[in-house]
Amino acid sequence: MEKEEGMIDEQHGMKETGSDEAPMYSPTGEKDMRISEAADIYGDIGTAEEYGYVARGLKSRHIQFIALGGTIGTGLFLGIGRALTSAGPLSILLGYTLTGVAVYGMMQSLGEMATWLPLPGAIPQFCARYVDGAMGFAVGWNNWYSSAITLCAEISAASLVIDYWQGARGINVAAWISIIIVVVVCLNIFAVSIYGEAEFCFASIKIITIVGLILLALILDLGGGPTHDRVGFRYWKNPGAMKLYISTNPNTGRFLGFFSTLVNAAFSYGGVETVAVAAGEAENPRKNIPKAVRRVFWRILFFYVLGSLAIGVLVPYNDANLLSAQANNAAGAATSPWVIAIDRAQIKVLPSIINAVILTSASSSANAFLYTGSRYLYALAQNGQAPRLLLTCSKNGVPYYCVIITASISLLTYLSCSNSGGAAKAFEWFQNLTTIAGLFTWVSVCFAYVQFHKALAAQGVDRNSLVFRSPFQPYVAWAAFVFFSIIIVFNGFYVFSPWNVQNFITAYIGIPIYFGLYAFWKVFKRTKWVNPAEADIYSGKAALDAADAQWPDLVPRNMLERIWFWIA
């Protein structure tokens, strides 16, 4: 297809209709659109009809709440506590804010690529098309493995969270693991719309909870709790705003404490890119993906910046209960600084409610990682870097072989049930291999965008004609690239004082894994660096452009619909 056609098609229009979310085509038309997209990707109609294609079953509200829920995980409820006890309240506020700015820059870059070409899995395909096939291979398999093992970790975490309640402590944890695996697989195997509805519900619970906790923090801080103790910024003065970490030198110790929060924050933001992975199955992606990406800034500001501030004013970093819970690896909400704050305020009922939310958060993460892992595998198959059989989709548009293979890795979760220590240790090592996989994903996205930016210029595409154009590019992508690269290189700084071989391997094993995958495909296939003038920025775009006119432009009929359309 000629480049001029792609440039013209980018200027798409919408049809006006009522408030119904469903697109204006019949089931037969939906199937035809799927086959058309597949044929445009695979190059022939026969392959498209043989394997089928994913379905655009994620509605606007699904995409918006997947984007919202993707930024609220167990890191915000639990992980932030370790950052607080290691570095202090000011450090976590600065660390989460600075990392949030870099994540926002990365998401702007990813959003522009995903709006231009909303493909299933997206990230491995962008890397292979715009940079090098070897990078697509490396980031795809690295992401798949990371998603599959993190799926196990989240299932294990959810099963342990249940032990927080006394009534569940006599039951073998393997029973909870089995139930969670079955539920998560069922949410993914039948139709993408079921996954979307589940994430919509999970995200709603998490959003309501974190908004409530932030409001509760404000009330408690101003003395509105049962004890009527006006906390203010008391704990920023005693024990202090920044805790010394590793070094006893005041300046060095505070800086190292601050830097440790960058690492912790990067892990907490993990999964924020899920919305782009889902772009290939979103209704009206040229409208819904930019809408979700533009709001990343406000989600980061409200949930993480205000959340870290709230925790910092309510709980001192030397709180004995928090430190004890962390030292003993207590189950569920016991290690949550939010629960510690509630206990300090002598509010009795809320800790169990928070634990229930943490359970839904871990279950939501498991659901999301099974989805993203299966779509990364599907993207690798589209790239020709995984068996072609994995392209097979059900009548509902689910790549069920990809889902089954990814879900089968969840059986490793049973290793964590072992009392002998050996199996549990093996499970811990599997987890260690994923430590910085998410950071490599973000670095790859930023670099792929830089090459995409060059490709647009080299092939005569005016960025002003794009549906979504991220600002200050490519400088934003380069800045985020450098920031995440620094965290990758120095994420294990603590292992050197004192030296610890096991912690060193945990911190840095991800680097040789990523570059090993890259080198393997580079040598095996003798791939070449993609020339921007020859980069494939059009395959699959014609069918997407043609489908744009079929999506209705939803017009609110009243104030309630106007508010809902703004939210979702």
Buried (B, 14 or more C-beta within 10 A) or exposed (E): EEEEEBBEBBEBEBEEBEEEEEBEBEEEEBBEBBBBBBBBBBEEEEBBEEBBBBBBBBBBBBBBBBBBBBBBBBBBBBBBBBBBBBBBBBBBBBBBBBBBBBBBBBBBBBBBBBBBBBBBBBBBBBBBBBBBBBBBBBBBBBBBBBBBBBBBBBBBBBBBBBBBBEEBEEEEBBEBBBBBBEBBBEBBBBBBBBBBBBBBBBBBBBBEBBEBBBEBBBEBBEEBBEEEBEBEEEBBEEEBBBBBBBBEEEEEBBBBBBBBBBBBBBBBBBBBBBBBBBBBBBBBBBBBBBBBBBBBBEBBBBBBBBBBBBBBBBBBBBBEBBBEBBEEEBBBBBBBBBBBBBBBBEBEEBBBBBBBBBBBBBBBBBBBBBBBBBBBBBBBBBBEBBEEEBBBBBEBBBBBBBBEBBBEBBEBBBBBBBEEEEBBEBBEEBBBBBBBBBBBBBBBBBBBBBBBBBBBBBBEBEEEEBBBBBEEBBEBBBBBBEBBBEBBEEBBBBBEEEEBEEBBBBBBBBBEBBBEBBEBBBEEEEBEEBEBEEBBBBBBBBBBBBBBEBBBEBEBEEEEBEEBBEEB
